[in-house]
Amino acid sequence: MKRFDAIVIGTGQAGPALAARLSGAGMKVAVIERHRFGGTCVNDGCTPTKAMVASAYAARLAVRSSDYGVVLEETPRVDMKRVKARKDAIVANSSGGVEKWMRGLKGATVIQGHARFKGPRTVEVDGEPLEAEKIFLDVGGRPLVPKLAGLEQVPYLTNQSIMDLDAVPGHLVIVGGSYIGLEFAQMFRRFGSQVTVVEMAPRLIAREDEDVSQAVKEMLQAEGIDVRLGAQCLSLQKAASGISLGVECKQEEPPVAGTHVLLAVGRVPNTDDLGLEAAGIATDKRGYIEVDEGLRTTNPNVWALGDCNGKGAFTHTAYNDYEIVADNLLSGTARKWTDRIPVYALYTDPPLGRIGLSEKEIKEKRIKARVGKRPMSRVARAVEKGETQGFLKIHVEEGSERILGAALLGTGCDEAVHSLVDAVYARTPIGEFQRRVRIHPTVSELLPTTLESLKPL
């Protein structure tokens, strides 16, 4: 039996930083990784997808070059092999960097293989037992493959396997109209694919406010993406073109025929093959590990961080999980994940930056609020860039005049939303927020202006 002070299982965004902090504090640490270092973000999520989004953006600019007075002598062409090679090189560098970091940690031992619990403080990796007083799970998640009729008859893609393509699909049919599906929809449309998005809900990205969903839908349709909403009784079958997706219960409704189908309907945690029951670790009905406010599981010797705990599902929330756990253990703080304010982005072009409460959540909480809204066509930076789609929208509580939340849809809004982070956390009154001087020309400089014409929600 090999004994350690701490065992870190998984090397996503939380695990490596935690291993480094613990080993730096003098602990003997085991780092266990069964596959590729860096987790979802580095290998299958943020890093590769945003590299491909950048290629798609370049393709779009090439098509629009004449709008900027730039004349291309030939029609722009996307070389998918080169797009993939660029993405693969970025991923390899990032993943390799994480592995080199872990293997170089003083006081840390890297073990490759699949870990399973054998007891409250014991795990086994390929037949080798390991024991520690503290065990940390950063095992991430994977694409959800839904139970669709006929799925076993056709080849299908997930958000992981689609990035292995080195040729542009003729017609990509995407099942799922939420964040992952929409990023791939716009990306492959710009690469040259015909794209159809099929969503069972009555609108896209149903978590967002209705005006955001409608604006994103119009934005995608303007680029030639077909959107089918309220689709029911989905079924797949082989077709001459490749695949055929039935989208209605009524037989007279035409199916969607395509060359490829991407399933983008959500994710599931990698918790089903860890032997959690042997360690007394409880999960909810979806498989997410149950944790308290300090991210400790029902086993007091085990903590769960990142996607597997269901408390964020973002790279930045996983890293914040690490900060919470490390500070509580090593600095004697009492940090809680429940103190975290939601902030995230949708990386379509233009992107959506979101923070705090949505309009629906404000109404559900019966908070009296006002809203300020400004079209991006009245933002100088957007006009100068020739990218005027979208709007800025900020919600403010009546009385306290603190900012409750915002939906910023437009060029640079994945960055501009950070201008609101400190104000939302600090409950800063908008009068004080507006007195700060900002750089011109930027998108952020118009946030105070957006608050000048508040109307009742």
N, C-alpha and C positions, 0 to 999 in steps of 0.2 A: 504494500500500500504506500503510494507516494503521498506525502502530506504537504499542504501549502497553507499559507495564511488566507489566501483568496483564490478563487477560480472564476475566471471571466469566460463565459461561453458565447462566442459570436464576436465578430469584428466589424460591426456596423458603425454608426456614428457615435454611439455611447461607449461601446466596449473598449476600443483602443485608448481613448482619452482617460477612461477610468483605470485601466491597467497601468498606464503611465503615472497617474496620480498616486495610485496605491503603492506601486513599486518605488516611486520617489519618496514615499513616506516610510520606506524601509521594510515593506511587506514582501514576502516571498509569494509570487503570483504565477499562476498557470493561465495561459491564454489558449483557448481551444477554438479552432476554426475547421469546419469540415470541408470547405470548398474554397471560394475565392475571398481574399482579404478585402475589406472595405464595405461589405454588405450591399444592400439594395441600391443605395444612393450612388455609390461609385461604379458598380457593375451593371445594374439593370435599370436605374432610375435617373436621378438628377444629372449625373455626369454624361452618360451617353445620349440621353434624350435632348438635353440642352445643347450638346454639340451638334446634333442633327437639326434642332430648331434653328441654330445659327446658319447651317448650310441652307435650310429652307428659306430663311430670311434673305440670304444672299441671292438665291434664285429669284425671289420675288422682286428684289431691288433691280436685278438685271432685266427682268421683264418690264419694270416701270422706269427704266433708265431715261427714256425720252422725257418723262415728266420733270426730270431734273436738268434737262438740257444736255444729257449725255447720250451720244448716238453710238450704238453698237453695230458693227458692220454685219455681224452674223446673228442668227437667232440663238439665244442662250440655250444651252443643253446641259442637263444634269447627268453627271457620270456617277451612278450609284455606287460603283465599286470604290471610287475615290472618296465619296461621302462616308462609306462604311470604314474605309481604311483610316481616315482622319479620326473618326469616332473611336475606333479600336485602339489607336495609338494613345489617345487621351486617356481612355479607360485603363490601358495597360500601365501607363505611367502613374496614374492615381492609385490603382490597386497595388502595384509594386512598391510604391512609396509607403503605403500602410504596412505591408509585410516587412519591409526593411526596418521600419520604425519599431515594430513589435519584436522582431528578432534581435534588435540592438538594445533593447531595454535591459538595464542592469537589474538583476533580481527577478527577471521574468523568464518563464520557460514556455516556448510555443509548441503546442501539440496539435497535429492535424489529424482529424478524424471526427466521427459523430459521437457526441456525448449523450449518455442516458443516465438518469438518476437510478441509483440502487438503494438509496436511503436518504434520510434528511440532510446529511452532510457529505454524501458520497456519490460520485458519478463514475461511469466507466466509459473509456474510449478505446474501442477495438480490443476489448478484453482486459484492458489495464485499469485497475481501480485507482481513483484519486480522491483525496479527502481534504476538506477545508472548512474552517469555521464560518466563512462567508462565501456565498456563491452568487454570481451576478449573471442574469440571462439577458442577452442582447441578440436574440435569434431571428428577429425580423419576420417578414411575411413573404407571400408568393401570390401570383395571380389566381383569382378564383375562376375555376372552370365550371360554368353553370350546367345544369341538367337540361339540355335542349334536345328535343326530339330529333333524331337523325344525326346527332353530333358524332357518333362513332363511325359514320359512313364517309365523313369528309375530313380532309386535313384542315387544321385551323391554326391561327396564330394567337399568341398572347403578347402582352407588352414586352416580354423578354425575347421571344423568338422572332418577332417582327424586325428587330434590329439586326438580325443575322442575314436579312435579305440583301443581296448585292445587285438586284435588278428591280426596277420600278414596277409595281403591280399594275396591270391594265385597269382593273376596277376593284378597289378595296372597299369591302362592305364591313362597317364597324358596328358591332352590337354593343351599345352603351354610349350614352350622350353626356358623360360627365367629364371630369378633368383629364384623365388619361386618354380617353377616346377622342376628345376634341383636339388635344395637342397633336395626336397622330393624324387626325383627319386633315387638319390644315397643313401639317408637314408634308404628307404624301400628295396632297393636292398640288402643292407648290413644286414637288418633285416631278409631277406630270401625271399622276394617277387620276382616274375618275374616282370619286369618293361618295359613298352613301352612308350616312349615319342613321342608325335605327335605334330609337329610344322608346321604352315602354311607358315612361311617364309622359304627362301632357306637355312638358317643356324640358329643355336642356338644363343641365346643372341645376337641378331642382332645389338644391340647398341654398342657392343664391336668390336674391330678390328678383321679382318678375321682370323689372326693367333691365336688369343685368342679363338675365336669360334671353330676353328678346333681342337685346343689342348684339349679344354674341351670336345668336342665330342669324341675324341679318348680316353680320360681318362675314360669317362663313358662307352663307348663301351667295353673297356678292362675289366670292371667289369661285363659285361654281360647284359648291358642295351641296348635294341633295340631302335634306333632312326629313326623316319620317318620324313623327311623334305619335304617341298613343298606340304604339304597335302592340298587338296581343297575339297569343298563341304562336310564338316563334318556333320555327322548325327548319332544319337544314337538310339538304339533299344534294347529291351530285347533279351537275348539269353540264351541258356542252361547253359552256364558258369556264367551268370550274366548279362553282358552287351556286346554289339557289337558296335564298332565305325566305321562307314564308312568314309574312308579318301580320296576317289577319286571320280571324276565325272563319270569316266568310270565304268560301271557296272561290268566288268570283273576283276577289281582290288579287291583283297580280303580285307574284313574288318578286324579290329583288335578286337579279342574277349578277354574279361577279366572278372575278378570277381568284380572289383571296378573301378570307373572312378573318377579322380580328375580334377576339372576345375581350371586351374592356368593361367588365361589369363589377369590378371590385377586387378585393384582396382578402386573403385569409392568413392568420398567424401560423408560424412554423412551430406549433406547440404539440402536435398530435403524435410525435415520435420521440419524446424526451423522457418518457417514464415519469411524468409529473406526479402520478398517483403514489409512486414509491416514496416521494419526498413530502407528501401531504400538501401539495400545491394545487389550489383550486383554480378552475377556469370558468368563464361564463358559457352560455349556450352556444356562442359563436367561436369558442376556443381561445379567447383572449384571457391572459393570466390576470386574476383578480389581485389588485394591489391597494394599499392604503394611501394616505396623502403623501407619505414619504417614499412610496414605490416599493414597500416591503410586501412580500406575498403572504399567504396564509402559513407558510413556513417562515418563522422569524429569522432564519439564517440565510434566506434567499430573497433577492431583489430582482424585479423584472423591469427592464428599460427598453425604450424604443417601441417599434411597431407591435411587438408581441403583447404589450399591456393595453393596447387600444385607447391610449390617452392622448393621442396626437397624430400619429401616422405621418409625421413630417421629419425630415432630417434635422431641422432646427429644434423640434420638440424632443427628439431623441438626445441631441446634445445637451439640451437643458435638463433632461432626466439625469444625465451623467453629473452635471453641475450640482443638482439637488442632492443626489446620493453621496457624492464625494464631500460636499460641504457639511452635510449632516454627520457623516462618519468621522471626518478628519478635523473639522473646525467647530464641531459642537453646535451648529446652527439648527434651526427647525424649519427648513425650507419645505414647501409643499407644491406639488404639481398643480393643485387647485388654485394657486395664486396666479397661474399663467393666463394671459389674455390671448385669445386666438388671433394669429396673424399668419397669412399665407398668400400665395399667388397662384394664378392660373396662367401658364406660359403659352397662351395663344399670342398672336400678334395682331393688334396690340394686347399687352398682358392686363390681367386683372389683379390689383392689389387689394387685399381685404384685411380689415382689422376690427376686432370687437364685435358688437351686436349687429345682427342684420335687422332689416325693417320688420320681418316676421317675428324675430325674437323680442324686439322692443314691444311690439303689440301684445305678444303672449305674456310678457311680464307686466303689462298694463302701465308702462312707463310713459308719462307725458313727455312728448319730444317734438322737436322741430327738425326740419331737413333743409339743407342747402344743396343746390345742384347747379353745375355749370358744364355746358358742352365743351368738348375738347376743341371744337372749332373756334372757341373764344380763349384759347390758351396759345400765346404767341409761340412758344417752343414747338407745339404740335403743328401750327401753321407753317413755321419755317422748315420743319422736317417733312412736310407734306403728308403727315399722318394724323388726321383730325377725327378719326373714328372714336366713339366713346364719350365718356363724361366723368366728372368728379362729383361724388355724392357723400355728404357728411351728415351724420345724425347727432343732435345735441339735446341733452336733457333740459327740460324747462326748469326754471328755478336755479339750480346749481350752475347751469350753462356749461357743464362738462361735456366733452366729446364722448359719445357712447360707442361710435363705430363709424366705419366708412367703407365705401365700395368705390375704388378708383379704377376705371376702365379706360386705358389709353396708353399712348406711347410713354415709356419710362415709368409707368405706375407701379411696377414691381419694386422700384427703388423709391419712388415718391411716397409710398405708404409708410416708409420708415420715418418720415417727418412727423407722423402722428403718434408713433409708438410711445415716446416719453410722455407726451401730453395725455394719452389715454391712461397710462399707468399712474401718472401723478394726479389725475382728475383735474387737470389744469382748466380753469375757466377760459372760454374762447376769447374774452377781452385781453387776457394776458398772452394767449397764444398768438393773437393777431399783432401784438406789438413787436414781435421778433422780426428783424430784417433778414430777408432771404435774397439769394442770388438771382439775377435776371440775365438771360432768359432761362428759366427752368419750369418744370411742371409744378414743383413744390411751392413756388412763389404764389401760385394761384389758390392754394388751400385757404389762406386767410380771406381772400376775396370771395371764395365760395361761401364763406360764413356770413357775408354781408347781407344776404337776401334770404334769411331763413323763413320757412313757412311751416305752419302746423302739419304734423305728420297725419 
